[in-house]
Amino acid sequence: MTLRQQEIVEFADDGAYSASDAARWVPEPPKGVGRSAFQRDRARVLHSAGLRRLGAKTQVMGPSSDDFVRTRLTHSLEVAQVGRELGHALGCNPDVVDAACLSHDLGHPPFGHNGERALAAVAAGIGGFEGNAQTLRLLTRLEAKTAREDGRSAGLNLTRASLDAACKYPWTAGDAPTRRDGSPNPKFGVYDDDADVFSWLRQDAPPARRCLEAQVMDLSDDISYSVHDVEDGIASGRIDPARILRDLPRIVEATAAWYRSDIGPDAVAAALERVAAQSFWVPEFSRSRTALAALKNMTSQLIGRFCQAAELATREVYGEGRLTRYRASLVVPGETAAEILALKGVAVTYVMAPREQEPLYFTQRTVVFDLVDALMERGEAELEAEFLGDFLEAGTEAERLRVVVDQVASLTDTSALQWHARLCGMLSGTVW
């Protein structure tokens, strides 16, 4: 059996996807029967080192701040559950959506978006840093699973469909489409030096358009963190649900300042009032077991509300049958989008914006900057083995900096602090 015939066998259980969708960048020998190519993709992501590291990376609050709050790992698992069910309801292959959802945050560095902004500043002269572009780099280069004939790593070597589904922003920084208001879009999904695999995975895809599975992943991410950040905030005492409607003007203002959106302030205010009027809304919280059950029910009801609205709206436009890849686009009703944004605004007001004024937040950025400087100076002695090989092969200072950025991005919050203490010394007056 040829490799191409094996690919056909592996995806034969799913007639909505083609042999091209199930192809891998590096053809692989047969692995026996029993699992489809897409099931193998999901398993590869689930067993990856990058996914395990997310357990010690910041989601909103640091992993050590509270043993209840979500980490990047628990967030990713929840996104995968939401996405798998929504994708399945629309006819997408659930393993493709699941693999994309599990992958979507793999490229995020230590300290969450704070660390991402620090690395973006460090890498401004070499093509930048973006968590989504780093995810593609990890999936197709940095994770050790498959090698090309020339010895270069092909990462996890996922199928074209799964890689495309993991691309939230399918363009380079230079090709990023402008936002609706004409402003530059800082988000991108691929670095210039990963253009070869990006070109392969985007074969026959409409320029700058995301496949349906990627849209499902993106919405599932939005739903999960908008709802779960509020849940975490209430459970930890940072958000008092009794104050939310009284603070409505403040929340609307914070939402507008934090997020670029076509959704106006009046729509955000109306959305929050609409959600707070639902029978499942928790108007106050006491931390009793009964209160925790009510909070969990609110979380479940909100997720179901948002997913069902998107499923029904998409079916209304595209009808029944299996919707996959570029045969449809996800339809999210305006009221649903406003409700999701309003919940994000609640988390911003009480958790995320105040956190940025904490001394720890600035210290985290210092840790990232210091580590990059130290590793550029002492990389050959300090880099982990897999990054050391890349560092020694690099021919320019820019290429070496990219390797150092890859190394720092791979660290967890805990390991970044440990590396900093070892290479740079403890930061005086700081308690972690």
C-alpha positions in Angstrom: 0.0 0.0 0.0 1.4 3.4 -0.9 1.4 6.3 1.5 -1.3 8.0 -0.5 -3.5 4.9 -0.4 -2.9 4.7 3.3 -4.1 8.4 3.7 -7.3 7.4 1.8 -7.9 4.5 4.1 -7.3 6.7 7.2 -9.9 9.3 6.2 -12.3 6.9 4.5 -14.7 7.0 7.5 -15.4 10.7 6.8 -16.8 11.5 3.4 -17.0 15.2 4.1 -13.2 15.6 3.9 -10.9 14.9 1.0 -7.6 13.1 0.6 -6.0 16.5 0.4 -7.6 17.5 3.8 -6.1 14.3 5.4 -2.6 14.8 3.8 0.4 15.4 6.0 3.3 17.7 5.1 5.7 14.7 5.5 4.1 11.5 4.2 4.2 8.8 6.9 4.2 5.0 6.6 1.1 3.0 7.4 0.3 2.7 11.2 -2.3 0.0 11.0 -6.1 0.3 11.1 -8.5 1.5 13.8 -8.0 5.2 13.9 -8.5 7.9 11.3 -5.9 10.5 10.4 -7.8 13.1 12.3 -8.0 10.9 15.4 -4.2 10.6 15.3 -4.0 14.4 15.1 -6.0 14.9 18.3 -3.9 12.2 20.0 -0.6 13.9 19.0 -1.7 17.3 20.4 -3.0 15.7 23.6 0.3 13.9 24.2 2.5 16.9 23.3 5.0 18.5 25.6 3.5 21.9 24.7 0.1 21.0 26.0 1.5 19.7 29.3 3.3 22.9 29.8 0.1 24.9 29.7 -0.7 23.5 33.1 1.8 26.0 34.6 1.1 29.0 32.4 -1.1 31.9 33.3 -4.6 32.1 31.9 -5.9 35.3 33.6 -4.5 34.8 37.1 -1.2 33.0 37.7 -1.3 29.2 38.4 0.1 29.7 41.9 -2.4 32.5 42.8 -5.3 30.1 43.6 -5.7 26.4 43.1 -9.3 26.9 41.8 -8.6 29.3 38.9 -8.1 28.1 35.4 -4.7 27.6 33.8 -4.0 27.7 30.1 -4.3 23.9 30.2 -7.7 23.7 31.8 -8.9 26.5 29.6 -7.8 24.6 26.5 -9.5 21.4 27.6 -12.7 23.4 28.1 -12.4 25.1 24.8 -12.0 21.7 23.2 -15.1 20.3 24.8 -17.2 23.3 23.7 -15.7 23.3 20.2 -16.1 19.5 19.8 -19.8 19.6 20.5 -20.5 22.8 18.5 -18.5 21.5 15.5 -20.2 18.1 15.7 -23.6 19.8 15.6 -22.7 21.6 12.4 -21.2 18.5 10.8 -17.5 19.2 11.2 -15.2 16.3 12.1 -15.1 16.6 15.9 -11.4 15.4 16.1 -10.3 18.2 13.7 -12.1 20.8 15.8 -10.8 19.1 19.0 -7.2 19.1 17.8 -7.5 22.8 16.9 -9.0 23.8 20.2 -6.4 21.9 22.2 -3.7 23.6 20.0 -5.0 27.1 20.1 -2.9 28.4 23.0 0.2 26.2 22.7 2.3 29.2 21.5 1.5 31.4 24.5 4.6 32.2 26.6 4.8 32.4 30.4 2.8 35.1 32.2 0.0 35.1 29.6 -0.6 38.2 27.4 1.8 40.1 29.6 4.6 37.8 28.5 3.4 37.9 25.0 3.7 41.7 24.8 7.2 41.5 26.3 8.4 39.0 23.7 6.7 41.1 20.9 8.8 44.1 22.0 12.0 41.9 22.0 11.2 40.4 18.6 10.0 43.6 16.9 13.0 43.7 14.6 12.9 40.0 13.5 9.3 39.7 12.5 7.6 40.1 15.9 6.1 37.6 18.3 2.5 36.5 18.3 1.1 33.6 20.3 -0.9 32.3 17.3 2.1 32.4 15.0 4.1 30.6 17.7 1.4 28.0 17.9 1.9 27.2 14.2 5.7 27.2 14.7 5.3 24.7 17.5 3.0 22.4 15.6 5.1 22.4 12.5 8.7 22.8 13.8 9.4 22.9 17.5 7.5 19.8 18.8 9.5 16.6 18.3 7.5 14.0 16.4 8.4 13.8 12.7 11.5 14.8 10.7 11.8 15.7 7.1 14.2 14.1 4.7 16.7 17.0 5.2 16.6 16.4 8.9 14.5 19.5 9.7 11.7 18.9 12.2 8.2 18.8 10.9 6.7 19.1 14.4 3.7 17.0 15.1 3.1 16.7 11.3 -0.7 17.1 11.6 -3.0 16.8 8.6 -3.7 19.9 6.5 -7.3 20.1 7.8 -6.2 20.2 11.5 -3.4 22.7 10.9 -5.7 24.9 9.0 -8.3 24.6 11.7 -5.7 25.8 14.2 -4.9 29.0 12.2 -7.0 31.7 13.9 -5.3 34.4 11.8 -4.3 32.9 8.4 -1.9 35.5 7.3 1.6 36.9 7.9 2.2 40.2 9.7 2.8 41.9 6.4 -0.3 40.5 4.8 -2.6 41.2 7.7 -5.9 42.7 6.5 -6.9 46.0 8.1 -9.7 46.1 10.6 -13.1 47.4 9.7 -12.3 50.8 11.0 -9.2 50.9 8.7 -6.6 50.6 11.6 -3.7 48.1 11.3 -4.4 44.5 12.6 -1.6 43.5 15.0 -2.7 39.8 15.0 -1.1 37.3 12.6 -0.7 33.5 12.5 2.6 32.8 10.8 6.1 34.1 10.8 7.9 34.7 7.5 10.4 31.9 8.0 7.5 29.4 8.4 6.0 30.5 5.1 6.7 27.1 3.4 4.5 25.0 5.6 1.9 27.8 5.8 1.7 27.8 2.0 1.3 24.0 2.0 -1.5 23.9 4.6 -3.3 26.8 2.9 -3.4 25.1 -0.5 -6.6 26.0 -2.3 -7.9 28.0 0.7 -9.4 31.5 0.0 -6.9 34.2 1.0 -7.3 35.4 4.6 -10.4 33.4 5.1 -10.6 30.9 8.0 -12.1 27.5 7.5 -15.3 26.7 9.4 -13.4 24.5 11.9 -11.1 27.5 12.8 -14.2 29.7 13.2 -15.7 27.2 15.6 -12.4 27.0 17.5 -12.3 30.8 17.8 -15.9 31.2 19.0 -15.4 28.4 21.5 -12.4 30.2 22.8 -14.3 33.4 23.1 -17.2 31.7 24.8 -15.0 29.8 27.2 -12.9 32.6 28.5 -15.7 35.1 28.6 -17.8 32.8 30.8 -15.1 31.1 32.7 -13.2 34.3 33.6 -16.4 35.7 35.1 -16.9 32.4 37.0 -13.3 32.4 38.3 -13.7 36.1 39.3 -16.9 35.5 41.2 -15.6 32.4 42.9 -12.3 34.1 44.0 -14.1 37.1 45.3 -12.7 39.5 42.7 -16.1 40.0 41.1 -19.2 40.8 43.2 -22.2 39.9 41.0 -24.4 42.2 43.1 -22.4 45.2 41.9 -22.3 44.4 38.2 -25.5 46.3 37.1 -24.7 49.2 39.5 -21.3 49.5 37.8 -22.7 49.2 34.3 -21.3 52.6 33.0 -17.8 51.6 34.3 -18.0 48.2 32.7 -19.1 49.6 29.4 -16.3 52.1 29.4 -13.7 49.5 30.3 -15.0 47.2 27.5 -14.6 49.9 24.9 -11.1 50.8 26.2 -9.9 47.2 26.2 -11.5 45.7 23.1 -11.8 47.0 19.5 -15.3 46.1 18.4 -18.0 47.2 16.1 -20.4 46.6 19.0 -21.3 50.0 20.5 -21.6 50.9 24.2 -25.4 50.8 24.2 -25.4 47.3 22.8 -22.9 46.2 25.4 -25.0 47.7 28.2 -28.2 46.1 26.9 -26.5 42.7 26.5 -25.3 42.7 30.1 -28.8 43.7 31.3 -30.2 40.9 29.2 -27.9 38.3 30.6 -28.4 39.5 34.2 -32.2 39.1 33.7 -32.0 35.4 32.9 -33.3 33.0 35.6 -30.0 31.3 35.8 -28.0 34.5 36.6 -26.3 34.5 40.0 -27.2 37.9 41.6 -25.0 37.2 44.7 -22.5 34.7 45.9 -21.7 33.3 49.3 -19.2 30.5 48.5 -21.5 27.8 50.0 -21.8 24.5 48.2 -25.3 25.6 47.1 -23.9 28.9 45.8 -21.1 27.1 43.9 -23.7 24.8 42.3 -25.7 27.8 41.2 -22.5 29.4 39.8 -21.7 26.3 37.8 -25.2 26.1 36.5 -24.9 29.7 35.3 -21.7 28.9 33.5 -23.3 25.8 31.8 -26.4 27.8 30.8 -24.4 30.6 29.3 -22.2 28.3 27.2 -25.3 26.5 26.0 -27.1 29.8 25.2 -24.2 31.0 23.1 -23.5 27.8 21.2 -27.2 27.1 20.5 -27.6 30.6 19.1 -24.6 30.2 16.7 -25.7 26.7 15.6 -29.3 27.9 14.9 -28.2 31.0 13.0 -25.6 29.1 10.9 -28.2 26.4 10.0 -30.7 29.1 9.1 -28.3 30.4 6.4 -26.7 27.1 5.2 -29.5 24.5 5.9 -29.0 21.0 7.0 -26.2 18.5 6.0 -22.6 18.5 7.0 -20.9 21.9 7.0 -17.1 21.6 6.8 -14.0 23.6 5.7 -14.9 26.3 3.2 -18.5 25.1 2.5 -19.9 27.5 5.2 -19.0 30.3 7.6 -20.1 30.4 11.2 -22.9 32.8 11.8 -23.0 34.5 15.3 -26.1 36.7 16.0 -25.3 40.2 16.9 -27.0 39.9 20.3 -24.9 36.8 21.1 -21.7 38.6 20.2 -22.7 41.5 22.4 -23.4 39.3 25.3 -20.0 37.5 25.0 -18.3 40.9 24.8 -20.2 42.2 27.8 -18.9 39.3 29.9 -15.4 39.9 28.7 -15.9 43.5 29.9 -16.9 42.3 33.3 -13.7 40.4 33.7 -11.7 43.3 32.4 -13.2 45.7 34.8 -12.7 43.7 38.0 -9.8 41.5 37.2 -7.6 42.2 34.2 -7.4 46.0 34.2 -6.6 46.3 37.9 -4.0 43.5 37.6 -2.0 45.6 35.1 -1.3 48.1 37.8 0.1 45.6 40.2 3.9 45.6 40.7 4.1 41.9 39.9 2.8 42.6 36.4 5.8 44.9 35.6 8.2 42.4 37.3 7.0 39.6 35.0 8.0 41.7 32.0 11.4 42.3 33.5 11.9 38.6 33.9 11.2 38.0 30.2 13.5 40.9 29.1 16.3 39.7 31.4 16.0 36.1 30.2 16.3 37.1 26.6 19.4 39.2 27.3 21.0 36.4 29.3 20.4 33.7 26.8 21.6 35.8 23.9 24.9 36.2 25.8 25.2 32.7 27.2 23.0 30.6 24.9 25.5 27.9 24.1 25.9 27.1 27.8 22.3 27.5 28.9 19.8 26.6 26.1 18.0 23.3 26.3 19.4 20.7 23.9 16.7 21.0 21.1 17.1 24.8 21.1 20.9 24.6 21.3 21.0 22.8 18.0 19.0 25.6 16.4 21.2 28.2 18.0 24.4 26.7 16.7 23.0 26.4 13.2 21.8 30.0 13.1 23.9 32.1 10.8 22.8 35.6 11.9 22.1 37.5 15.1 18.5 37.7 14.1 18.2 34.0 13.7 19.8 33.4 17.1 17.4 35.9 18.7 14.5 33.9 17.2 15.8 30.7 18.8 16.1 32.5 22.1 12.6 33.7 21.8 11.4 30.2 21.0 13.2 29.0 24.2 11.7 31.6 26.4 8.2 31.2 25.0 8.4 27.5 25.8 8.9 28.1 29.5 6.2 28.0 32.1 5.6 30.7 34.6 7.4 28.5 37.2 10.4 27.6 35.0 10.8 31.2 33.8 11.2 32.3 37.4 13.6 29.5 38.1 15.7 30.3 35.0 15.7 33.9 36.0 16.9 33.2 39.5 19.7 31.0 38.1 20.8 33.2 35.3 20.1 36.7 36.6 19.6 36.4 40.3 16.4 37.0 42.4 14.6 40.2 41.9 15.0 42.2 45.1 11.9 42.9 47.2 9.7 40.5 45.1 7.7 37.8 46.7 6.3 35.1 44.3 
